[in-house]
Structure formats: structure tokens, C-alpha cells
Amino acid sequence: MEQHHEVVFSLLGEGGSLAISRVDNSTTPTFYYHHNETGWDETEDVQRVTKYRSFIEAFAQIDSRYPWHRLFPKWIHIDYYDLVRSALLYLLNRRRETAAISYSLRQYENLLGIRLQVHNGQWTYLAEYSLAPVRPLTIEPVSARLEGWHHELVSLWKNQELSAIVPMIYPEPVPNSLLYVGINPSYNAQDIRNVLKRTDYANQFATDQAVDDFFRFDLGIVSERIPDLQAIQRLHHDKLPYFARHRKTADLLGMGWEQADLFQLRKSKQDEFTQLITQPPYVGFAKEQLRLFFALLEIQQPRIIIAANGAVTKFFRGRSPEYNPLAPDFYIQPTDLPNVVILSHNTLTVPVILSSQFTHYMSPERKSTKIEQEVALVWAFLGQ
């Protein structure tokens, strides 16, 4: 009889993952430690699976070998919250980590319902601060669904002539996160090189030409480059100055955050992008991108969306003469709060904060005020 593996602990890293699964037998549960190169998923080749009698024994394989506090936690089962909390504090104090809260540590906070802090030189935590209950992960692995989504995107790209650059490739998302939505991704080789400095990719992308060559859309090799493109985008998530607003808002809310765009065509100037994408020969291409955007939302499963600029706000209000005629049907329901609406599409229902453009010309004080306003709207809607 086929055994049902329930994932109880799972970490993501560059090019691989670590996981512990539990099989509930008629007497006592059995635990399996999974070490994979491309993500824990039944459809993928498992590199190593080892059987243990307890969660502690399986967890020790991770705790003794890896700086797991720096890996991104995808899931922690409630049965093991106390153990992981204690192990996390012990690891942070043993390694004498600085007081900086990384993206990975922020996600540990979200999953475990704690707020990490340093007091008298020792790491500790405040319990049960979390913004909202975390829904269980979907039964179907997100990685498999995202892989199918990327396959559709690549198939769409091979039949277009507007861009020789690969479309936006998304890292595996964490459901229940804050999601920022923009119009389309930009492309700047120098920005990419700056993000990749002092990373494992630095030597590979030492010149702008090397970046351009790697990001050129080549149907024969684009699929095998997706894991690297995902890792590079996650590094942008953590380091790109443009995302400073996203990081600050998420930090104030105590939430993880993700990012998505309505369209996946990389273009740095939005006005040129809009003029291009709305020309009659490319309308079908644009419609397919918007269809894929809504499919991506159902994979990302955001807790709440923030419109990243005024153009996206107009789209979610249904008032964009350029983009709304291209979009599949979706429904917007007003709320009692200003600038907060409920978006519904197929099985997806999610609140949207209608925001405005952040520009380079804004003073730091103005940016800080706008971030505080966004945070206040999120707290108000969620009843905190």
C-alpha cells in the first residue's frame, strides 16, 4: 500500500531543498529526511531519503550540517513549533548572529508566530504576534504548479517577436504573504550585476554582455535556466534598491512579501511598454499575459495585495483604458475602508490596497509617510 507522506518541515535554498515528512502508521509515526537538488516534490528525482524513528532524529540531520536559519522556511507543522523555536534561538545565540532580521528569519517569525529580538546580547522572542492565522499549504505542491505556469509562459514567448529577453521568472512563493503588483518588469544589466555582487553568480556575470547573453531568450536552453533565474530574482527581492519600499512595509507588518507583474515583458520605460503592448498586432499577446497573471495569483495565494503604482490602482478599479479591455473578467467589491477593495476571480478572493506611485523625486519623509499609510490600511482591514 502506498504511504502518504505529510510534509512537516521544509526549507528552500539555492538549487535545492531539505524536508522532513511524516508517515502516520497504525502504531507510531515514521519520519523521512529528504535531501533534494531541485525542491521537495513527488514528481522530482529524490537525491537522498533516510528513514528515522522520530522528528528529532530527522531534524538533527539538518541541524548538525547546515546553517538552516539562513535557508528559507517554506513550511513548519504546528506539532513542531516549540522544538523549532528553541532550536532557532540556540542556533542564533551559538553563532552570535547580528541583530539584523533577514528575509529568511522574517519568514520563520511568520510561520512560528513569534517576533525575534536581541536583549542584553541574547536572541529571544515574543510569542503570538502574528498578523493573521496562516492557512495550510495547498495539497498540490506549489513548485509543480509554478513549473506548469512557467511552461505556459515559455510557450507564449516562443511565438512573439517583441522581445529577445526572457520574461519574468518567479521564485517559488510563500502563500499568505503580502503581494506587491506592478505593471511589468524592467531590465537593466548593470542593476543585475550590482545585485549579484558578492554572490555565487558574481564571476559568471562580470560584464553587461555576460548578463545580456544569459537573459537572451533561447528556446533550447531557457527551461534549464529557470532555477538560476528564480534564484537571481530572489536575490533581487532581498537586495534591489527598488524593492526597499516592499521590504520596509513587510517588515513593519511582520509579514513575508512577494512580487508579481500584470505583464511579463521586460521593458524599463512604462510609457513605451504601454504604447507597444496595446498596438493591434500585439493585443492577443497582451491578453494571454494578463490571463497568466491571474493564474499566477492563484498559485501565489497572497494574504493581501498592494498595488505598486497608480497605473495598477487604475487597473484594479477597472478604470484603465489601456489594460482593462485586455483582461479576463474579474470583480471588484468596495469595502468600508478608503482605498481597499476585494478582488474576485475564479476561486481567488483577496483584498487589494490601492496605492500610488513611489518616485525617485520623493523625499525620504514623504516615502516614509506613504509606507505608514499603507501599513495602517492593512492593519485596519485585518482588524488588528
C-alpha positions as CSV (number, residue, x, y, z in Angstrom):
1,M,0.0,0.0,0.0
2,E,1.3,3.5,-0.9
3,Q,2.3,5.5,2.1
4,H,1.1,9.1,2.5
5,H,3.9,11.5,3.3
6,E,2.9,14.7,5.1
7,V,5.5,17.4,4.9
8,V,6.1,18.7,8.4
9,F,9.3,20.8,7.9
10,S,10.6,22.2,4.7
11,L,13.5,24.6,3.7
12,L,14.4,26.1,0.3
13,G,17.9,27.0,-0.8
14,E,19.6,27.9,-4.0
15,G,19.2,25.0,-6.3
16,G,17.8,22.6,-3.7
17,S,15.8,21.9,-0.6
18,L,15.6,20.0,2.6
19,A,12.5,18.5,4.1
20,I,11.1,16.1,6.7
21,S,7.9,14.2,6.0
22,R,5.8,12.1,8.4
23,V,4.0,8.9,7.7
24,D,1.3,8.0,10.3
25,N,1.3,4.3,10.7
26,S,-1.2,2.3,12.8
27,T,1.2,2.4,15.8
28,T,3.8,5.2,15.7
29,P,4.7,7.7,13.0
30,T,7.8,7.3,10.9
31,F,9.8,10.3,9.7
32,Y,11.8,10.7,6.4
33,Y,14.6,13.2,5.8
34,H,14.6,14.4,2.1
35,H,17.7,16.0,0.5
36,N,16.9,17.2,-3.0
37,E,18.7,19.4,-5.5
38,T,15.6,21.0,-7.1
39,G,12.9,21.1,-4.5
40,W,10.9,18.5,-2.5
41,D,8.2,17.3,-4.9
42,E,6.9,13.8,-5.7
43,T,7.5,14.5,-9.4
44,E,11.2,15.2,-8.9
45,D,14.1,12.9,-8.5
46,V,14.9,12.5,-4.8
47,Q,18.6,12.6,-4.2
48,R,18.6,11.1,-0.7
49,V,15.8,9.8,1.6
50,T,16.6,8.5,5.0
51,K,14.1,7.0,7.5
52,Y,14.1,7.9,11.2
53,R,12.0,6.9,14.2
54,S,11.4,10.5,15.5
55,F,11.2,14.1,14.2
56,I,14.1,15.0,16.5
57,E,16.4,12.4,14.8
58,A,15.4,13.6,11.3
59,F,15.8,17.3,12.3
60,A,19.3,16.6,13.7
61,Q,20.4,15.7,10.2
62,I,19.6,19.3,9.2
63,D,20.6,21.0,12.5
64,S,24.1,19.4,12.5
65,R,25.0,20.1,8.9
66,Y,23.5,23.3,7.7
67,P,23.1,27.0,8.7
68,W,19.4,26.4,8.4
69,H,18.4,29.7,9.9
70,R,19.7,31.3,6.6
71,L,17.6,29.0,4.4
72,F,14.1,30.0,3.5
73,P,11.5,28.1,5.5
74,K,8.5,27.0,3.4
75,W,6.5,25.1,6.0
76,I,6.6,24.1,9.6
77,H,3.9,21.9,11.1
78,I,2.3,23.2,14.3
79,D,3.3,20.0,16.1
80,Y,6.9,21.0,16.0
81,Y,6.7,24.8,16.6
82,D,8.2,24.5,20.1
83,L,11.1,22.4,19.1
84,V,12.0,24.6,16.1
85,R,11.6,27.8,18.1
86,S,14.0,26.5,20.7
87,A,16.5,25.2,18.1
88,L,16.4,28.5,16.2
89,L,17.2,30.6,19.3
90,Y,20.0,28.2,20.3
91,L,21.5,28.4,16.8
92,L,21.3,32.2,16.6
93,N,23.0,32.6,20.0
94,R,25.6,29.9,19.4
95,R,26.6,31.5,16.1
96,R,26.4,35.0,17.7
97,E,24.4,36.3,14.8
98,T,23.9,40.1,14.5
99,A,20.6,41.6,15.3
100,A,19.6,42.1,11.7
101,I,16.4,40.2,10.7
102,S,16.9,38.6,7.3
103,Y,14.2,37.7,4.9
104,S,14.5,34.1,6.0
105,L,14.3,34.9,9.7
106,R,11.2,37.1,9.0
107,Q,9.6,34.0,7.4
108,Y,10.5,31.9,10.5
109,E,8.7,34.6,12.5
110,N,5.6,34.4,10.3
111,L,5.4,30.6,10.4
112,L,6.1,30.3,14.1
113,G,4.1,33.2,15.3
114,I,6.9,35.0,17.1
115,R,8.8,38.2,17.0
116,L,12.6,37.8,17.3
117,Q,14.6,40.3,19.2
118,V,18.0,40.7,20.9
119,H,18.0,41.5,24.6
120,N,21.2,42.0,26.5
121,G,23.2,40.4,23.7
122,Q,21.0,37.3,23.6
123,W,18.4,36.3,21.0
124,T,14.9,35.8,22.4
125,Y,11.4,36.1,21.1
126,L,7.9,37.5,21.8
127,A,5.2,34.9,21.1
128,E,2.0,35.1,19.2
129,Y,2.4,38.5,17.5
130,S,1.3,37.2,14.0
131,L,-0.9,39.3,11.8
132,A,-3.4,36.6,10.9
133,P,-3.9,32.8,11.0
134,V,-1.8,31.1,8.4
135,R,-3.8,28.8,6.1
136,P,-2.3,25.3,5.4
137,L,-0.4,24.9,2.2
138,T,-2.3,23.6,-0.7
139,I,-2.2,19.8,-1.2
140,E,-0.7,20.2,-4.7
141,P,2.9,21.3,-4.4
142,V,3.3,24.9,-5.4
143,S,6.5,24.1,-7.2
144,A,4.7,21.7,-9.6
145,R,2.0,24.3,-10.3
146,L,4.6,27.1,-10.8
147,E,6.6,24.8,-13.1
148,G,3.4,24.4,-15.3
149,W,2.9,28.1,-15.3
150,H,6.4,28.8,-16.5
151,H,5.9,26.2,-19.2
152,E,2.9,28.1,-20.5
153,L,4.8,31.4,-20.3
154,V,7.8,30.0,-22.3
155,S,5.3,28.6,-24.9
156,L,3.8,32.0,-25.3
157,W,7.2,33.6,-25.6
158,K,8.4,31.4,-28.4
159,N,5.7,32.8,-30.7
160,Q,6.3,36.5,-30.1
161,E,8.8,38.9,-31.7
162,L,8.6,41.9,-29.3
163,S,11.5,40.9,-27.1
164,A,14.6,38.8,-27.2
165,I,14.8,38.8,-23.4
166,V,13.5,36.1,-21.2
167,P,10.2,37.0,-19.5
168,M,9.9,37.4,-15.7
169,I,10.6,34.1,-14.0
170,Y,9.2,33.8,-10.5
171,P,10.8,32.1,-7.5
172,E,8.6,29.7,-5.5
173,P,6.2,31.8,-3.5
174,V,5.2,31.6,0.2
175,P,1.4,31.6,0.4
176,N,-0.3,34.1,2.8
177,S,2.3,36.7,2.0
178,L,1.9,40.4,1.2
179,L,2.0,40.7,-2.6
180,Y,3.1,43.8,-4.5
181,V,1.7,44.0,-8.1
182,G,3.4,46.2,-10.7
183,I,2.8,46.6,-14.4
184,N,5.8,44.9,-16.0
185,P,9.4,44.1,-15.0
186,S,12.3,46.2,-16.1
187,Y,15.6,45.1,-17.5
188,N,19.0,46.7,-16.7
189,A,22.2,44.7,-16.9
190,Q,24.0,46.9,-14.5
191,D,21.3,46.6,-11.9
192,I,21.5,42.8,-12.2
193,R,25.3,42.9,-11.8
194,N,25.0,45.1,-8.7
195,V,22.5,42.7,-7.1
196,L,24.8,39.7,-7.8
197,K,27.9,41.2,-6.4
198,R,29.4,39.1,-3.6
199,T,27.2,36.1,-4.5
200,D,27.9,32.8,-6.3
201,Y,26.9,34.5,-9.5
202,A,29.3,37.4,-9.4
203,N,32.0,35.8,-11.6
204,Q,29.5,34.5,-14.1
205,F,28.1,38.0,-14.7
206,A,31.2,40.1,-14.5
207,T,30.2,42.2,-17.6
208,D,26.9,43.6,-19.0
209,Q,27.4,41.4,-22.1
210,A,27.5,38.3,-19.9
211,V,24.2,39.4,-18.4
212,D,22.7,40.1,-21.8
213,D,23.8,36.7,-23.1
214,F,22.3,34.8,-20.2
215,F,19.0,36.7,-20.3
216,R,18.6,36.3,-24.0
217,F,15.5,34.2,-24.8
218,D,16.8,30.9,-26.2
219,L,14.0,28.3,-26.5
220,G,16.6,25.5,-26.4
221,I,18.0,26.3,-23.0
222,V,15.6,28.6,-21.3
223,S,13.9,25.8,-19.3
224,E,17.2,24.5,-17.8
225,R,18.0,28.1,-16.8
226,I,14.8,28.6,-14.8
227,P,16.2,27.5,-11.4
228,D,19.0,30.1,-11.8
229,L,16.6,32.8,-13.0
230,Q,14.4,32.0,-9.9
231,A,17.4,32.3,-7.6
232,I,18.5,35.6,-9.2
233,Q,15.0,37.0,-8.8
234,R,15.0,36.0,-5.1
235,L,18.3,37.9,-4.7
236,H,16.7,41.0,-6.3
237,H,13.9,40.5,-3.8
238,D,16.4,40.8,-1.0
239,K,18.8,43.4,-2.3
240,L,17.5,45.6,-5.2
241,P,17.0,49.2,-4.0
242,Y,13.7,49.4,-5.9
243,F,12.2,46.9,-3.5
244,A,13.2,48.9,-0.4
245,R,9.6,50.0,0.0
246,H,8.4,46.5,-0.2
247,R,10.8,45.3,2.4
248,K,10.1,48.1,4.7
249,T,6.3,47.7,4.6
250,A,6.5,44.0,5.1
251,D,8.9,44.5,8.0
252,L,6.5,46.9,9.7
253,L,3.7,44.4,9.2
254,G,5.7,41.4,10.3
255,M,4.8,39.6,7.1
256,G,6.7,37.9,4.3
257,W,6.3,39.5,0.8
258,E,6.2,38.5,-2.8
259,Q,6.1,40.4,-6.1
260,A,4.2,40.0,-9.4
261,D,3.5,42.0,-12.5
262,L,0.5,42.2,-14.8
263,F,2.7,41.6,-17.8
264,Q,5.9,39.6,-18.0
265,L,7.6,41.6,-20.9
266,R,10.7,43.3,-19.6
267,K,10.8,47.0,-20.5
268,S,12.3,49.8,-18.5
269,K,10.0,52.7,-19.6
270,Q,6.4,52.1,-18.8
271,D,5.0,54.6,-21.3
272,E,6.9,52.9,-24.2
273,F,5.7,49.5,-22.9
274,T,2.1,50.6,-22.8
275,Q,2.3,52.1,-26.3
276,L,3.8,48.9,-27.6
277,I,1.6,46.3,-25.9
278,T,-1.6,47.9,-26.9
279,Q,-0.9,48.0,-30.6
280,P,-3.5,45.8,-32.6
281,P,-0.9,43.2,-33.7
282,Y,0.1,42.5,-30.1
283,V,-3.3,42.6,-28.3
284,G,-3.6,38.8,-28.3
285,F,-0.1,38.5,-26.8
286,A,-1.1,41.1,-24.1
287,K,-4.3,39.3,-23.3
288,E,-2.5,36.0,-22.8
289,Q,-0.1,37.7,-20.4
290,L,-3.0,39.0,-18.3
291,R,-4.6,35.6,-18.3
292,L,-1.3,34.2,-16.9
293,F,-1.1,36.9,-14.3
294,F,-4.4,35.8,-12.8
295,A,-3.3,32.2,-12.9
296,L,-0.2,33.2,-11.1
297,L,-2.2,34.9,-8.3
298,E,-4.0,31.6,-7.7
299,I,-0.6,29.9,-7.3
300,Q,0.9,32.7,-5.1
301,Q,-2.2,32.7,-2.8
302,P,-1.5,36.2,-1.3
303,R,-2.9,37.3,2.0
304,I,-3.3,40.8,0.7
305,I,-2.3,42.7,-2.4
306,I,-0.8,46.2,-2.6
307,A,-1.0,48.0,-6.0
308,A,2.6,49.1,-6.5
309,N,1.7,52.3,-8.5
310,G,-1.1,54.4,-9.8
311,A,-1.5,52.5,-13.1
312,V,-2.1,49.2,-11.2
313,T,-4.5,51.0,-8.9
314,K,-6.5,52.2,-12.0
315,F,-6.5,48.6,-13.3
316,F,-7.8,47.1,-10.1
317,R,-10.5,49.8,-10.0
318,G,-11.5,48.8,-13.6
319,R,-10.6,52.2,-14.9
320,S,-7.6,51.6,-17.1
321,P,-8.5,52.3,-20.7
322,E,-5.2,50.6,-21.8
323,Y,-5.2,47.4,-19.7
324,N,-8.8,46.6,-18.6
325,P,-10.1,45.8,-22.1
326,L,-7.3,43.2,-22.4
327,A,-8.0,41.4,-19.0
328,P,-10.2,38.4,-18.3
329,D,-13.3,39.1,-16.2
330,F,-12.7,39.9,-12.6
331,Y,-14.8,41.5,-10.0
332,I,-14.2,44.3,-7.5
333,Q,-16.2,44.8,-4.4
334,P,-15.7,48.0,-2.3
335,T,-15.2,47.9,1.4
336,D,-15.9,50.4,4.2
337,L,-12.2,51.5,4.1
338,P,-10.9,54.0,1.6
339,N,-8.6,52.6,-1.0
340,V,-9.3,49.0,0.0
341,V,-11.3,46.7,-2.4
342,I,-11.9,43.0,-2.7
343,L,-10.7,41.3,-5.9
344,S,-12.5,38.1,-7.0
345,H,-11.5,35.9,-10.0
346,N,-12.4,32.2,-10.3
347,T,-11.6,30.7,-6.9
348,L,-9.4,33.7,-5.8
349,T,-10.7,36.3,-3.4
350,V,-8.2,38.7,-1.9
351,P,-8.2,42.3,-0.6
352,V,-6.3,44.9,-2.5
353,I,-4.7,48.1,-1.1
354,L,-5.0,50.8,-3.8
355,S,-1.8,52.8,-3.7
356,S,0.1,55.3,-5.8
357,Q,3.5,55.7,-7.5
358,F,6.7,56.0,-5.5
359,T,9.1,58.1,-7.4
360,H,12.8,58.9,-7.1
361,Y,11.9,62.6,-6.5
362,M,10.0,61.9,-3.3
363,S,11.7,62.9,-0.1
364,P,12.6,60.2,2.4
365,E,10.0,61.7,4.7
366,R,7.3,61.5,2.1
367,K,8.1,57.9,1.3
368,S,8.1,57.0,5.0
369,T,4.6,58.7,5.4
370,K,3.2,56.7,2.4
371,I,4.6,53.5,3.8
372,E,3.0,54.2,7.1
373,Q,-0.3,54.9,5.4
374,E,-0.2,51.5,3.6
375,V,0.6,49.7,6.8
376,A,-2.3,51.4,8.6
377,L,-4.7,50.4,5.9
378,V,-3.5,46.7,6.1
379,W,-3.9,46.7,9.9
380,A,-7.3,48.4,9.7
381,F,-8.6,45.9,7.2
382,L,-7.4,42.9,9.0
383,G,-8.8,44.2,12.3
384,Q,-5.6,44.4,14.2
